[in-house]
Structures are given as structure tokens and as C-alpha cells.
Amino acid sequence: MPLPSEGTFRKSRISWLIATFFGIGHLQPGSGTWASAVTVACWCAAGPWIQPVWLLPVAIMASLAVTLIGILASTVVARESGKKDPGFVVIDEVAGQLIALIGVPLHWKYLLASFILFRSFDILKPFPLRRLEQLPRGTGIMLDDVGAGLYALVLLQLWLHFIAR
């Protein structure tokens, strides 16, 4: 079998780094929970460096960028690993958690609520999230977590605007 060209190898290595969120996907137990927790910690650390008026647009742009890049990276890693949805691919948790953090104040109780809601929806996969997993390649890997992030986002925003006043 011929060796991949150097350009192919580099692209593949970058895909693995992205898909495993720089190796966090190999942490056990609960690699997805680790990825979500690190995402919240990164957002919490980055938040004070972002002007308040820019928090919402940056959160949306980061979510979109991670989702699109994650689809590409997880497609490569799924193909190379021979697994439809490898457990060590956690970029989907990063995208979903970022979505759940959109518009959430940088306060520990809201960050914790975002984390708990996202992980709950990601694990339970209420309708129609489980069906999204059936989509091909990286799209299926990513979109069920994007959906879990959207569910968490909606509940958090309802809570913030109607209950937590």
C-alpha cells in the first residue's frame, strides 16, 4: 500500500486534532463531558477579553465555524477510523456546547445550567435528535449535538427572559 503524500498526512493529522478537540476525545471516562466542560471553561476564560457588545456575535460565529469545520474533520476521522460515529470525536460536543452558550451571561450559574442542559439533551437525544445521527458522515456526527445545543439554547433563553428576572 503506498504511503499518503505529505500534504494528505498533514490534512489528516489536523482533522484528527480538530475532531478529538486536541486529544480531549481520548480522555476517559466521558470524553464528551470532558469536551463540553473544557468548552465552557474556554468560553469563560475568553469572555472577559471580548467586549460585551461582541459576546453574542462572537458566540454565534464561533458556533458556526466549529460546526462547519467539525463536519469536515469528523468526516475524515470517521472514514480513516472505519467507525460511523467514533466516540473519540468530540468536536460535535464543542459545537453543541457553544450553541448552548449563545446569549448566556458569563456567570457561573448560567454557565453551569448551559452545561447541564446541553449534556442532558446530548445524552437523552429527544426527538428528532437520534434521527439526525443517521445523516451521512460528519453531518450525522455533528447535527445531533447541534440539535442538543439548540434545545439547551431555547430553554436557557426562556429561563433567562421569563423566569430568572
Phi and psi in degrees as a GROMACS rama.xvg file:
@    title "Ramachandran Plot"
@    xaxis  label "Phi"
@    yaxis  label "Psi"
@TYPE xy
-71.511  148.391  PRO-2
-74.6304  146.261  LEU-3
-66.6903  150.645  PRO-4
-64.2152  160.606  SER-5
-60.0546  -38.7859  GLU-6
-62.8977  -41.156  GLY-7
-65.0528  -42.4494  THR-8
-62.6864  -43.5788  PHE-9
-62.5409  -44.7663  ARG-10
-61.3924  -42.6681  LYS-11
-65.0002  -42.9781  SER-12
-63.2005  -40.7322  ARG-13
-63.9251  -41.4611  ILE-14
-60.2279  -42.0513  SER-15
-65.8963  -40.6206  TRP-16
-62.1208  -44.0388  LEU-17
-67.9664  -50.1958  ILE-18
-61.4701  -34.8497  ALA-19
-92.4584  6.31421  THR-20
51.582  56.7419  PHE-21
60.5517  37.8796  PHE-22
94.8344  -9.5085  GLY-23
-60.8879  -28.8062  ILE-24
-63.0073  -14.2058  GLY-25
-93.6177  -3.69767  HIS-26
-73.3585  140.39  LEU-27
-132.347  152.354  GLN-28
-79.5869  165.314  PRO-29
68.1082  57.4747  GLY-30
-57.9098  -34.7618  SER-31
-67.0247  -37.53  GLY-32
-67.4901  -40.9008  THR-33
-59.5629  -45.526  TRP-34
-62.6341  -41.4046  ALA-35
-65.1999  -42.8191  SER-36
-63.9739  -42.2034  ALA-37
-66.8909  -36.5099  VAL-38
-61.8617  -45.7161  THR-39
-61.9158  -43.3319  VAL-40
-62.8349  -41.6208  ALA-41
-64.4608  -43.222  CYS-42
-64.5306  -41.0295  TRP-43
-63.7318  -39.3298  CYS-44
-72.4075  -35.7088  ALA-45
-79.0837  -30.3123  ALA-46
-49.9046  -48.766  GLY-47
-64.2945  -18.8455  PRO-48
-87.2098  -8.30812  TRP-49
-104.782  131.455  ILE-50
-57.6874  137.055  GLN-51
-51.0287  -37.8677  PRO-52
-65.3019  -22.1184  VAL-53
-96.4511  -7.20997  TRP-54
-57.6955  -47.9567  LEU-55
-64.3317  -51.368  LEU-56
-62.072  -37.1895  PRO-57
-66.413  -41.2312  VAL-58
-62.1014  -42.0816  ALA-59
-66.4529  -46.7397  ILE-60
-63.9637  -41.4897  MET-61
-63.1919  -42.0073  ALA-62
-61.5705  -45.6105  SER-63
-64.2559  -45.0016  LEU-64
-62.9629  -46.2523  ALA-65
-64.7333  -38.4524  VAL-66
-63.3386  -49.031  THR-67
-66.0282  -45.3263  LEU-68
-65.3844  -37.1934  ILE-69
-65.051  -36.5524  GLY-70
-61.1945  -45.8909  ILE-71
-65.0103  -49.2935  LEU-72
-65.0662  -43.7029  ALA-73
-69.7678  -28.2914  SER-74
-62.9763  -46.7723  THR-75
-62.2082  -47.5315  VAL-76
-67.4583  -39.9032  VAL-77
-61.5619  -43.0946  ALA-78
-63.5595  -47.9136  ARG-79
-69.9392  -30.8554  GLU-80
-84.7128  -17.2876  SER-81
76.6689  14.854  GLY-82
-114.973  140.522  LYS-83
-66.3205  -43.3135  LYS-84
-142.122  79.8865  ASP-85
-61.2968  134.892  PRO-86
-64.2993  -23.1696  GLY-87
-83.1387  -7.53152  PHE-88
-81.2721  113.412  VAL-89
-123.24  6.21434  VAL-90
-63.3789  -24.4841  ILE-91
-66.1369  -37.7362  ASP-92
-66.7127  -36.8063  GLU-93
-62.2969  -47.6729  VAL-94
-62.0966  -47.6086  ALA-95
-62.4262  -41.8307  GLY-96
-66.7276  -38.9299  GLN-97
-61.3753  -40.3313  LEU-98
-62.7606  -42.7411  ILE-99
-64.4658  -22.2577  ALA-100
-88.1036  -6.84739  LEU-101
-61.5598  125.136  ILE-102
74.265  10.5435  GLY-103
-91.9654  129.741  VAL-104
-60.6438  148.445  PRO-105
-80.4153  68.1032  LEU-106
-132.069  141.433  HIS-107
-53.7459  -39.343  TRP-108
-68.7474  -34.2386  LYS-109
-76.0297  -37.6335  TYR-110
-64.2321  -42.5238  LEU-111
-64.6231  -42.4423  LEU-112
-61.4234  -41.4539  ALA-113
-60.0211  -45.9772  SER-114
-61.3365  -49.6919  PHE-115
-64.7296  -45.2991  ILE-116
-63.0232  -46.3722  LEU-117
-62.1319  -47.6628  PHE-118
-62.5622  -37.3378  ARG-119
-63.86  -47.5836  SER-120
-66.0748  -36.4881  PHE-121
-65.869  -39.6153  ASP-122
-76.3392  -45.4036  ILE-123
-76.5538  -29.3592  LEU-124
48.8364  65.3794  LYS-125
-65.4785  161.422  PRO-126
-54.0737  138.361  PHE-127
-101.021  24.5215  PRO-128
-58.8006  -40.9104  LEU-129
-62.0699  -32.6022  ARG-130
-67.8909  -31.7059  ARG-131
-64.6666  -28.6924  LEU-132
-61.3584  -22.9239  GLU-133
-79.4007  -9.43238  GLN-134
-64.1669  155.863  LEU-135
-71.5016  149.222  PRO-136
49.0452  -138.529  ARG-137
-63.5735  -24.1025  GLY-138
-62.8568  -46.2945  THR-139
-66.9055  -36.0861  GLY-140
-63.6606  -42.4293  ILE-141
-84.5382  -41.0368  MET-142
-70.5504  -26.698  LEU-143
-67.0746  -34.0435  ASP-144
-76.4181  -33.8796  ASP-145
-60.5493  -43.6167  VAL-146
-62.552  -42.693  GLY-147
-61.7289  -39.0837  ALA-148
-64.4694  -39.1199  GLY-149
-66.4506  -41.1706  LEU-150
-59.5216  -46.5559  TYR-151
-63.4  -41.2037  ALA-152
-59.1856  -48.2084  LEU-153
-61.6762  -47.9237  VAL-154
-63.0013  -41.87  LEU-155
-64.0105  -41.841  LEU-156
-66.9684  -39.0573  GLN-157
-61.5724  -44.3852  LEU-158
-62.023  -47.4239  TRP-159
-62.5814  -40.3935  LEU-160
-90.1672  -20.9054  HIS-161
-122.281  -19.9508  PHE-162
-115.184  -46.3594  ILE-163
-82.6078  18.5287  ALA-164
